[in-house]
C-alpha cells in the first residue's frame, strides 16, 4: 500500500470491476487527486473527465451526459452542494458520490437527502470508491435499458439515444436530461400497484411514498420508524424495488428474532471450526446482500457489542467472518427499522450515538393504522382478494356498514391485526360480502370457550371485552356487532350457559370445523392452536 495524494489510499484492485462502464466526471481542486482517481476509473474501463472547480464542472455537465459525479464538497469557487444542485437542474437523473472530511459529514448528509448516491470520508480506499461507483453506474445503465425496451420488450423512444448521438457528434448544446429517478416506464401509481404491498392514499402515506421514491435511487441509509404491524418491511422492500439495486439481492434480518449469541454469525458468517457445530464455512447476510440491500428489522434490539460491529460495516464497508482473519469487502445498502425511540435510547446510553446518526441519514415515520383510517377500505380489499385465493372463497367485498365498524376500532395491532381480522372473516363468512357480524374485534376467543357459543351471555361478554379495551374499542360502535357466533338465534338458555368447560370446548371446535367445511388446517388457524392439538381434540371429543 502506498500513499498517493492527500486523503487517498491506493491498493491493488481485485480485478472484479463493474460489469458496465460509464462516463465519470471527477470534480476536485487537487491535481494529485484528479490523476489518481482518473487512472483508477480508466483502468476499470470507464470514460473519465475532470474539473478543478465548480464552474468547470457545471460547464462539463451541460455539454456531456455523465453517468456519475465524483464530487469534492470543498471547491475554490463554490461548494459541492451548489454544484450538485445545479447538476440536478441540468440533468435530473445524474448520480453523485460526495467526498468529504469528517468535519463536513453533516453537509454530506444534506447532499444525500437531496439525492446524492453516497458519500465517502477522507482518507478513503480507492477500491472501495470504485466498487460503490461501479454498482451505481451499472444500476443506471440497467434502468436505462429497461426504459428503452419497455415492459413487453418493445423499444420505446428515449432521450438517452439522442443524448448519445449529440455527444458523439460533439454537440455543444446541453443534451436532454435523463430521467434517472424513474426506474421504469410506468407512472408512480402504476409502479406502486405493480410492486404491491404498500397501500395508502392518506396524506401521511402519500408523503411517505413520495419521499421513498425520491431517496430510492440513492445509496442513503434509511431508518424506518413505526409501531409493530405497520408494514415497515413492506416500505423497505418498496424502496429496494425502486432503487438502482432492484435486480440485486434484498436480504431481510430480524435482529429481535435471533439470539444475541448467534446474531454475529448470522450477519457476518463464520469459518469452519469457529465454534461447536460450525462444520463448514457459512456466508453471512451482509455477504449474501453484496451489491444489493440488507434490511435490519428491530435494529434497536442489538447489543452494544453488535452495534460496534455494525458501525464498522457502515463506515468501512468491510468485516471478518466469525473465526476468520480475511477481511471481506462488501457494497451493501442498509435499510433499518425500529419500533423504539432510538434518540431516547441514545440519551439513556443503550444505543450508540454514532451508529444512530449513521443509520438515520433519512428517517421515515410510518403512521399507525389509527392515524390513516381512510386506507382501511383499500387494505381490506387487498386482503379479501388475497384470502379468497388462499381459501378458495368468492367473497365479493365488504359492506359500508362493516367498513364503518372497522373505522370505529383503533387497531392496536395495526395492519397485521386488520389482516388477521379479514382472514378470519373471509374464512368463516357465509354471505357474499363481509358484514359487521363477521368481525369480533379485540375479543379473546377464550371468553367464548368459557362462556358459551351462540348464547346471549357469550355475545354480551364479547361486547364487554371490546368496550373494556378503552381506546382500542372506542365508543359509538355501530349496531349489528357480533361475537364468534350469531346471537340472533340464541335463546339465552340458562341450561346452555351451565354447560361444563369441556362441553363448551367441544361445541366450539365442532362449530368452527363446520364453518371451515371440515378443513382442519384452516380450523386450527381460526382456533389459534396447532393442527396437531386440533387433531388431539377431535379424537378426544370423537368429532
Secondary structure, DSSP 8 states (H G I E B T S, - for coil): -EE-STTEEE----S---SS--EEEEE-S-HHHHHHHHHHHHHTT-EEEEESSHHHHHHHHHHS--SEEEEESB-SSSBHHHHHHHHHHH-TT-EEEEEE-GGGHHHHHHHHHHT--EEEESSEEHHHHHHHHHHHHHHHHHHHHHHHH-TTS-----HHHHHHHHHHTT--S------TT--SSS-HHHHHHHH-S----SHHHHHHHHHHHHHHTS---EEEE--TTS-HHHHHHHHHHTSTTTTS-EEEEETTTS-HHHHHHHHHEE-TTSSTT--S-EE-HHHHTTTSEEEEETGGG--HHHHHHHHHHHHHSEEE-BT---EEE---EEEEEESS-HHHHHHHTSS-HHHHHHHTTEEEE---GGG-GGGHHHHHHHHHHHHHHHHT----EE-HHHHHHHHHS--TTHHHHHHHHHHHHHHH--SSEE-GGG--TT--HHHHHHH-SSSHHHHHHHHHHHHTTGGGT-S---TT---SS-GGG----HHHHT--HHHHHHHHHHHHHHHTTT-HHHHHHHHTS-HHHHHHHHHHHT-
